[in-house]
């Protein structure tokens, strides 16, 4: 083994600083010295190349992004190639090439319609980025090998481009609507807020009358794809449980068929209608009974006015309800996330009517929250339109709800009934915003129809009367029977005149 010791002052082993290494290490084998010398010679022949890419902050859809590829080398540049990495790194899409030999550049982004611009030899600009541009990018730099002048030495760097997108649509709906109004049984009510188009997923929360709602968060396994029904069934109503006394009182207000008693008239009679209005004016007090056995006269018949049901059981508490909150995330094919948030509480129509609920959405791409709001309101004063305005026997009559005196939320449920009888098709009631009576007969003249509009916050009735006029284009069977003798008499008279004329001529 040959050892090399430190030389005298002023001596140098080589011109590349090998002696400094030897002086620090003390001793070095001949093999180590040869390896170090060969490495230095190889570095001189090949040259050096380092590639770095500046990190990028998150950007918003529509902004312009500049990708900078910084490299250092003492060799001669051959080319710069940019790649977009997809499918988890298994596929690399060449998006731009700079060829230093011919001092030209080539675009490989045909689908992007030449969206990139070469600013410098190491910089690429992507204007108006989209969500699909999100992902890793690589910059590959090649220089010529000093030894052969034909081989190319490559080095690369990578960067991840994060593209954010604010939500482009938010909406608030009521779950399980349209639904009936329940006077004597408390029920859950759920608002559903949906925020679409956000990346990353936005934060969704609810406010009531401008104040943030304190909620109890919950999650149910398998909630996505119709899990809301399981939520409603698994969680009991809180703060509205009635004892046996209260339950008996509620049952006493039910009708003989088990349905809640109506506060308004079931027939257009004067006695019953007056009793209904008196009961409603009491604000939920005693239910005035109509005069039994009194047949109203058609001359004194009064069409009942619209009455909004306001009678609620006294045992319904007015304390602040407990709000339950849940949310789900649904990734979309374009990379965005749809967030669905639910707010559930025990509805109290006395307190919640005319309450303002807002859904607000926060996102890092927004300078201020987005919001949409709804006002819970029971339907008031439905406006009915009958076409044709002058109905004749045999016409098809349509009675349609044109609107209300107020903005109604949630969507009401419409039910049509005929006062004192069944509908033309024999059914007792018909659901929908429009009632169609095909080929109305004369027997329906003067019949009255009731439209009931209701949602979980209240119910209202309005009436309209059908007037059917005679149709001159249609002849009844009685007309045909009375016309037959007239035709026979005229024929007999004509025969006598013809016979008399014939006798006189002969």
C-alpha positions as CSV (number, residue, x, y, z in Angstrom):
1,X,0.0,0.0,0.0
2,X,1.4,3.4,-1.0
3,X,0.6,6.4,1.2
4,X,0.9,10.0,0.2
5,X,1.9,12.5,2.9
6,X,1.5,16.2,2.9
7,X,4.2,17.9,0.7
8,X,6.4,20.8,1.7
9,X,5.3,24.4,1.6
10,X,4.6,25.6,-1.9
11,X,4.2,22.2,-3.5
12,X,1.0,21.4,-5.5
13,X,-0.3,18.0,-6.5
14,X,-2.5,19.2,-9.3
15,X,-4.2,22.4,-10.5
16,X,-7.7,21.3,-9.6
17,X,-7.5,21.5,-5.8
18,X,-6.8,17.8,-5.1
19,X,-4.0,18.8,-2.7
20,X,-6.6,20.6,-0.5
21,X,-8.6,17.4,-0.1
22,X,-5.5,15.4,0.7
23,X,-4.5,17.9,3.3
24,X,-7.8,17.6,5.1
25,X,-8.1,13.9,4.9
26,X,-4.5,13.2,5.9
27,X,-4.1,10.0,3.9
28,X,-5.6,8.7,0.7
29,X,-5.0,5.5,-1.2
30,X,-3.8,5.5,-4.7
31,X,-7.1,4.1,-5.9
32,X,-9.0,7.0,-4.3
33,X,-6.7,9.5,-5.9
34,X,-7.2,7.9,-9.3
35,X,-11.0,7.9,-8.9
36,X,-11.0,11.6,-7.9
37,X,-8.9,12.6,-10.9
38,X,-11.0,10.6,-13.3
39,X,-14.2,12.2,-12.0
40,X,-12.7,15.6,-12.5
41,X,-11.6,14.7,-16.0
42,X,-15.1,13.3,-16.8
43,X,-16.7,16.4,-15.5
44,X,-14.5,18.5,-17.8
45,X,-15.5,16.4,-20.8
46,X,-19.2,16.2,-20.1
47,X,-19.9,19.6,-18.4
48,X,-22.5,20.3,-15.8
49,X,-26.3,20.8,-16.0
50,X,-28.8,21.7,-13.2
51,X,-32.5,22.4,-13.8
52,X,-34.8,24.0,-11.3
53,X,-38.5,25.3,-11.7
54,X,-39.8,28.1,-9.5
55,X,-42.8,26.9,-7.3
56,X,-46.2,28.3,-8.3
57,X,-48.9,29.7,-5.9
58,X,-52.5,28.5,-6.5
59,X,-54.1,30.3,-9.4
60,X,-57.8,31.0,-10.2
61,X,-59.5,29.8,-13.4
62,X,-59.0,32.4,-16.1
63,X,-55.7,33.8,-14.9
64,X,-52.4,33.6,-16.8
65,X,-49.7,31.3,-15.5
66,X,-46.0,31.6,-16.3
67,X,-43.9,28.4,-16.0
68,X,-40.2,29.2,-15.6
69,X,-37.5,26.6,-16.1
70,X,-34.1,27.8,-14.8
71,X,-31.0,25.9,-15.7
72,X,-27.3,26.3,-15.4
73,X,-24.7,24.7,-17.7
74,X,-21.3,25.2,-19.2
75,X,-22.3,23.1,-22.2
76,X,-24.0,24.0,-25.4
77,X,-27.8,23.9,-25.3
78,X,-29.6,21.5,-27.5
79,X,-33.3,21.7,-26.6
80,X,-35.9,22.5,-23.9
81,X,-39.1,20.4,-23.8
82,X,-42.1,20.9,-21.5
83,X,-44.3,18.0,-20.5
84,X,-47.7,17.9,-18.8
85,X,-47.9,14.7,-16.6
86,X,-51.2,12.9,-16.5
87,X,-52.7,9.6,-15.3
88,X,-50.7,9.7,-12.1
89,X,-47.3,10.1,-13.9
90,X,-47.8,7.2,-16.4
91,X,-48.5,9.5,-19.4
92,X,-46.4,12.6,-20.4
93,X,-47.9,14.9,-22.9
94,X,-45.4,17.1,-24.7
95,X,-46.8,20.6,-24.8
96,X,-43.8,22.7,-26.0
97,X,-40.3,22.3,-27.5
98,X,-37.5,24.7,-28.1
99,X,-34.9,23.6,-30.6
100,X,-31.6,25.5,-30.0
101,X,-30.0,24.0,-33.1
102,X,-32.4,25.8,-35.5
103,X,-33.4,28.4,-32.9
104,X,-37.1,27.4,-33.4
105,X,-39.9,26.3,-31.2
106,X,-42.7,23.9,-31.7
107,X,-46.1,23.6,-30.1
108,X,-47.5,20.2,-29.2
109,X,-50.8,21.4,-27.8
110,X,-53.1,21.1,-30.8
111,X,-56.1,20.6,-28.5
112,X,-55.3,23.8,-26.7
113,X,-55.3,25.9,-29.9
114,X,-51.8,27.3,-29.3
115,X,-52.6,28.6,-25.9
116,X,-48.9,28.9,-24.8
117,X,-46.4,31.6,-25.7
118,X,-42.6,31.3,-25.5
119,X,-41.4,34.3,-23.5
120,X,-37.8,33.3,-23.1
121,X,-36.0,30.1,-23.9
122,X,-36.8,28.8,-20.4
123,X,-40.3,30.2,-19.9
124,X,-43.7,29.2,-21.1
125,X,-46.9,31.2,-20.5
126,X,-50.4,29.6,-20.3
127,X,-53.1,32.2,-20.6
128,X,-56.7,31.6,-19.3
129,X,-56.0,28.4,-17.4
130,X,-58.8,26.0,-16.8
131,X,-59.5,23.3,-14.2
132,X,-58.2,20.7,-16.6
133,X,-54.8,22.4,-16.6
134,X,-54.4,21.4,-12.9
135,X,-51.5,19.0,-12.3
136,X,-47.7,18.4,-12.5
137,X,-45.5,19.8,-15.3
138,X,-41.9,18.9,-16.2
139,X,-39.1,20.8,-17.9
140,X,-36.5,18.7,-19.7
141,X,-33.3,20.4,-20.8
142,X,-30.7,18.8,-23.1
143,X,-27.0,19.8,-23.7
144,X,-24.4,18.4,-26.0
145,X,-21.9,15.9,-24.6
146,X,-18.4,17.6,-24.8
147,X,-16.7,14.4,-25.5
148,X,-18.6,13.2,-28.5
149,X,-20.4,16.3,-29.6
150,X,-23.2,14.0,-30.7
151,X,-24.8,12.6,-27.5
152,X,-27.2,14.8,-25.5
153,X,-27.1,15.0,-21.7
154,X,-30.5,15.5,-20.1
155,X,-31.7,17.0,-16.8
156,X,-35.2,17.8,-15.7
157,X,-37.3,19.6,-13.0
158,X,-40.9,19.5,-12.1
159,X,-43.6,21.8,-10.6
160,X,-47.3,21.3,-9.6
161,X,-49.8,23.8,-10.9
162,X,-52.9,24.1,-8.6
163,X,-55.9,25.7,-10.4
164,X,-58.7,26.9,-8.2
165,X,-62.3,27.5,-9.3
166,X,-64.9,29.3,-7.3
167,X,-68.5,27.9,-7.2
168,X,-70.5,29.0,-10.2
169,X,-73.9,28.1,-8.9
170,X,-75.6,28.0,-5.4
171,X,-79.2,27.2,-4.7
172,X,-81.5,26.5,-1.8
173,X,-84.4,24.1,-1.9
174,X,-86.8,22.5,0.6
175,X,-86.4,18.8,0.9
176,X,-89.5,16.5,0.4
177,X,-91.7,19.2,-1.1
178,X,-94.4,19.9,-2.0
179,X,-95.8,18.7,1.3
180,X,-99.1,19.1,3.3
181,X,-99.6,21.4,6.2
182,X,-99.9,19.7,9.6
183,X,-101.8,21.6,12.3
184,X,-101.5,19.2,15.2
185,X,-98.4,17.2,14.6
186,X,-94.9,18.7,14.7
187,X,-92.7,17.8,11.7
188,X,-89.1,18.1,10.6
189,X,-88.2,20.6,8.0
190,X,-85.0,20.5,5.9
191,X,-83.3,23.2,3.8
192,X,-80.8,21.9,1.2
193,X,-78.1,24.2,-0.1
194,X,-76.1,23.0,-3.2
195,X,-72.9,24.7,-4.3
196,X,-71.6,23.5,-7.7
197,X,-68.4,24.1,-9.7
198,X,-66.0,24.8,-6.7
199,X,-62.4,23.5,-6.6
200,X,-61.3,22.8,-3.9
201,X,-64.6,22.2,-2.1
202,X,-66.1,25.3,-0.6
203,X,-67.3,25.9,3.0
204,X,-71.1,26.1,3.3
205,X,-73.0,27.4,6.3
206,X,-76.5,28.8,7.1
207,X,-77.7,32.0,8.6
208,X,-81.1,33.0,10.0
209,X,-82.2,36.7,9.7
210,X,-78.5,37.6,9.2
211,X,-77.2,35.7,12.2
212,X,-75.0,32.6,12.0
213,X,-76.9,29.5,13.1
214,X,-75.4,27.4,15.8
215,X,-75.7,23.8,14.5
216,X,-75.2,20.3,15.7
217,X,-73.2,18.5,13.0
218,X,-74.0,14.9,12.3
219,X,-73.1,12.3,9.6
220,X,-74.9,9.2,8.5
221,X,-73.2,6.3,6.7
222,X,-74.4,6.0,3.2
223,X,-76.0,9.4,3.2
224,X,-75.1,10.0,-0.4
225,X,-77.7,8.8,-2.9
226,X,-80.8,9.3,-0.8
227,X,-79.6,9.0,2.7
228,X,-81.7,12.0,3.8
229,X,-84.7,9.8,4.4
230,X,-82.7,7.7,6.8
231,X,-81.7,10.9,8.7
232,X,-85.3,12.0,9.1
233,X,-86.4,8.6,10.4
234,X,-83.5,7.9,12.7
235,X,-83.5,11.2,14.6
236,X,-86.7,12.0,16.8
237,X,-88.2,15.4,17.0
238,X,-86.7,17.4,19.8
239,X,-88.5,20.0,21.9
240,X,-91.9,19.1,20.5
241,X,-92.8,15.9,22.4
242,X,-96.3,16.0,23.8
243,X,-97.5,14.2,26.9
244,X,-100.7,12.1,27.1
245,X,-102.9,15.1,28.0
246,X,-101.7,17.1,25.1
247,X,-102.1,14.2,22.8
248,X,-105.7,13.7,23.8
249,X,-106.4,17.4,23.2
250,X,-104.9,17.1,19.7
251,X,-106.9,14.0,19.0
252,X,-110.1,15.8,20.1
253,X,-109.6,18.4,17.4
254,X,-109.5,15.7,14.7
255,X,-112.5,15.0,12.5
256,X,-114.5,11.8,12.4
257,X,-112.3,10.4,9.6
258,X,-109.1,11.1,11.6
259,X,-108.3,14.2,9.7
260,X,-107.7,17.6,11.3
261,X,-110.9,19.7,11.5
262,X,-111.1,22.5,9.0
263,X,-111.2,26.1,10.0
264,X,-113.1,27.2,7.0
265,X,-116.4,26.3,5.4
266,X,-116.9,23.0,3.6
267,X,-119.9,24.5,1.7
268,X,-120.7,27.9,0.4
269,X,-123.6,28.3,2.9
270,X,-123.9,31.5,4.8
271,X,-124.3,29.9,8.2
272,X,-121.2,27.7,8.0
273,X,-119.1,30.3,6.2
274,X,-119.8,32.9,8.9
275,X,-118.9,30.4,11.6
276,X,-115.6,29.6,9.9
277,X,-114.6,33.3,9.6
278,X,-115.5,33.9,13.3
279,X,-113.3,30.9,14.3
280,X,-110.4,32.1,12.3
281,X,-110.6,35.6,13.6
282,X,-110.3,34.3,17.2
283,X,-106.6,33.5,16.4
284,X,-106.7,29.8,17.1
285,X,-109.4,29.7,19.9
286,X,-112.6,27.7,19.9
287,X,-113.8,26.2,16.7
288,X,-117.2,27.8,15.9
289,X,-119.7,25.2,14.8
290,X,-121.9,25.9,11.8
291,X,-125.7,25.8,12.1
292,X,-126.7,22.3,11.4
293,X,-129.7,21.5,9.3
294,X,-130.0,25.0,7.8
295,X,-130.3,24.9,4.1
296,X,-128.9,28.2,2.6
297,X,-131.0,30.0,0.1
298,X,-129.5,30.5,-3.4
299,X,-130.5,34.1,-3.2
300,X,-128.6,34.7,0.0
301,X,-125.7,32.5,-0.8
302,X,-122.3,34.0,0.0
303,X,-119.0,32.7,-1.5
304,X,-116.6,32.3,1.4
305,X,-113.5,34.4,1.4
306,X,-110.0,33.1,1.5
307,X,-109.0,31.9,4.9
308,X,-105.4,31.2,6.0
309,X,-105.2,28.5,8.6
310,X,-103.6,29.9,11.7
311,X,-104.8,27.6,14.4
312,X,-102.0,25.8,16.1
313,X,-102.0,23.6,19.2
314,X,-101.2,25.6,22.4
315,X,-98.7,22.9,23.5
316,X,-96.3,23.8,20.6
317,X,-93.3,25.4,22.3
318,X,-91.8,28.6,20.9
319,X,-88.3,28.1,22.3
320,X,-85.3,28.1,20.0
321,X,-85.1,24.9,18.1
322,X,-82.1,22.7,17.7
323,X,-80.6,22.8,14.2
324,X,-78.8,19.8,12.7
325,X,-76.3,20.2,10.0
326,X,-74.7,17.7,7.5
327,X,-72.8,18.0,4.3
328,X,-71.6,15.8,1.5
329,X,-68.9,16.2,-1.2
330,X,-69.4,14.7,-4.7
331,X,-66.4,15.0,-7.1
332,X,-67.2,15.8,-10.7
333,X,-65.6,14.7,-13.9
334,X,-64.2,18.1,-14.6
335,X,-62.3,18.1,-11.3
336,X,-64.7,20.3,-9.4
337,X,-66.6,19.3,-6.2
338,X,-70.4,19.6,-5.6
339,X,-71.1,20.3,-2.0
340,X,-74.6,19.6,-0.6
341,X,-75.4,20.9,2.9
342,X,-78.6,20.2,4.9
343,X,-80.1,22.1,7.8
344,X,-82.8,20.2,9.7
345,X,-85.0,21.4,12.6
346,X,-88.4,21.0,14.0
347,X,-90.7,23.4,12.2
348,X,-92.9,25.9,14.2
349,X,-95.1,27.7,11.7
350,X,-95.9,30.4,14.2
351,X,-92.2,31.3,14.6
352,X,-90.7,30.3,11.3
353,X,-93.2,32.0,9.0
354,X,-91.6,35.0,7.3
355,X,-88.1,33.9,8.6
356,X,-85.2,34.7,6.3
357,X,-82.7,31.9,5.8
358,X,-79.5,32.4,3.8
359,X,-76.9,29.9,2.6
360,X,-73.4,31.4,2.3
361,X,-70.4,29.8,0.6
362,X,-66.7,30.6,1.3
363,X,-63.9,29.8,-1.1
364,X,-60.2,30.8,-1.3
365,X,-60.9,32.0,-4.9
366,X,-63.5,34.5,-3.7
367,X,-62.8,37.8,-2.0
368,X,-66.2,37.7,-0.2
369,X,-68.7,34.9,0.4
370,X,-71.4,34.1,-2.1
371,X,-74.9,33.8,-0.8
372,X,-78.5,33.0,-1.7
373,X,-81.5,33.4,0.5
374,X,-85.1,32.4,0.9
375,X,-88.0,33.6,3.0
376,X,-90.3,30.9,4.5
377,X,-93.9,31.9,3.8
378,X,-97.2,30.2,3.7
379,X,-99.4,30.8,0.6
380,X,-101.8,33.7,0.7
381,X,-104.6,34.6,-1.7
382,X,-104.3,32.3,-4.7
383,X,-105.3,34.0,-8.0
384,X,-107.4,31.7,-10.2
385,X,-107.9,32.1,-13.9
386,X,-110.8,30.2,-15.8
387,X,-110.6,29.7,-19.5
388,X,-112.7,30.2,-21.5
389,X,-114.2,33.1,-19.6
390,X,-117.7,32.3,-21.1
391,X,-118.0,28.5,-21.0
392,X,-120.6,26.8,-23.1
393,X,-122.0,23.3,-23.0
394,X,-119.4,20.9,-24.4
395,X,-116.4,23.2,-23.9
396,X,-113.2,22.1,-22.1
397,X,-112.8,24.4,-19.1
398,X,-109.4,25.0,-17.4
399,X,-109.0,26.5,-14.0
400,X,-105.4,27.5,-13.3
401,X,-103.6,29.1,-10.3
402,X,-101.9,32.2,-11.7
403,X,-100.0,33.2,-8.5
404,X,-100.3,34.5,-5.0
405,X,-100.4,37.7,-3.1
406,X,-97.0,37.0,-1.7
407,X,-93.8,35.1,-2.4
408,X,-94.3,31.5,-1.3
409,X,-91.6,29.1,-0.1
410,X,-91.4,26.2,-0.2
411,X,-93.4,25.2,-3.3
412,X,-97.1,24.7,-2.3
413,X,-99.2,21.6,-2.9
414,X,-102.4,22.2,-4.8
415,X,-105.6,20.2,-4.3
416,X,-108.9,20.7,-6.2
417,X,-112.3,19.6,-4.9
418,X,-115.9,20.3,-5.8
419,X,-118.1,21.7,-3.1
420,X,-121.0,19.4,-2.4
421,X,-120.1,16.7,-4.8
422,X,-117.5,14.9,-6.8
423,X,-115.4,16.1,-9.8
424,X,-116.5,15.5,-13.3
425,X,-114.4,12.3,-13.6
426,X,-115.9,10.9,-10.4
427,X,-112.9,11.5,-8.2
428,X,-113.2,13.3,-4.8
429,X,-110.1,15.5,-5.4
430,X,-107.4,16.2,-7.9
431,X,-103.8,17.4,-7.3
432,X,-102.0,19.9,-9.5
433,X,-101.8,23.5,-10.4
434,X,-104.5,23.2,-13.0
435,X,-108.0,21.6,-13.0
436,X,-109.3,20.5,-16.4
437,X,-113.0,19.8,-17.0
438,X,-113.6,18.2,-20.4
439,X,-116.9,18.6,-22.2
440,X,-118.7,20.2,-19.4
441,X,-122.5,19.4,-19.3
442,X,-125.3,21.8,-18.5
443,X,-125.7,20.1,-15.1
444,X,-122.4,21.7,-13.9
445,X,-123.9,25.2,-14.2
446,X,-123.5,27.0,-10.9
447,X,-121.2,24.3,-9.4
448,X,-118.4,25.6,-7.1
449,X,-114.8,24.4,-7.0
450,X,-112.3,24.8,-4.2
451,X,-108.5,25.2,-4.6
452,X,-106.5,24.4,-1.5
453,X,-102.9,25.6,-1.6
454,X,-100.7,24.5,1.3
455,X,-97.1,24.0,2.4
456,X,-95.6,23.1,5.7
457,X,-96.1,26.7,7.0
458,X,-99.8,27.1,6.3
459,X,-102.8,26.4,4.1
460,X,-105.3,28.6,2.3
461,X,-108.5,28.0,0.3
462,X,-110.1,30.0,-2.6
463,X,-113.3,29.2,-4.5
464,X,-114.6,29.9,-8.0
465,X,-118.0,29.2,-9.5
466,X,-118.6,27.7,-13.0
467,X,-121.3,29.2,-15.1
468,X,-122.2,27.2,-18.2
469,X,-124.1,28.8,-21.1
470,X,-126.2,27.1,-23.8
471,X,-124.4,26.1,-27.0
472,X,-126.5,27.0,-30.1
473,X,-124.4,24.6,-32.2
474,X,-125.6,21.6,-30.1
475,X,-129.2,20.3,-30.2
476,X,-130.5,18.3,-27.4
477,X,-132.8,15.2,-27.7
478,X,-135.9,17.2,-26.8
479,X,-135.4,19.5,-29.7
480,X,-135.2,16.6,-32.1
481,X,-138.4,15.1,-30.7
482,X,-140.4,18.3,-31.0
483,X,-139.1,18.9,-34.5
484,X,-140.5,15.5,-35.8
485,X,-144.2,16.4,-35.7
486,X,-143.6,19.7,-37.5
487,X,-141.8,17.9,-40.3
488,X,-144.7,15.5,-40.7
489,X,-147.4,18.2,-40.8
490,X,-145.4,20.2,-43.4
491,X,-145.1,17.1,-45.5
492,X,-148.8,16.3,-45.3
493,X,-149.7,19.9,-46.3
494,X,-147.5,19.7,-49.3
495,X,-149.1,16.5,-50.5
496,X,-152.6,18.0,-50.2
497,X,-151.6,21.1,-52.2
498,X,-150.0,19.0,-54.9
499,X,-153.1,16.8,-55.2
500,X,-155.5,19.8,-55.4
501,X,-153.4,21.4,-58.1
502,X,-153.4,18.2,-60.1
503,X,-157.2,17.9,-60.0
504,X,-157.8,21.5,-61.1
505,X,-155.5,21.0,-64.1
506,X,-157.3,17.9,-65.2
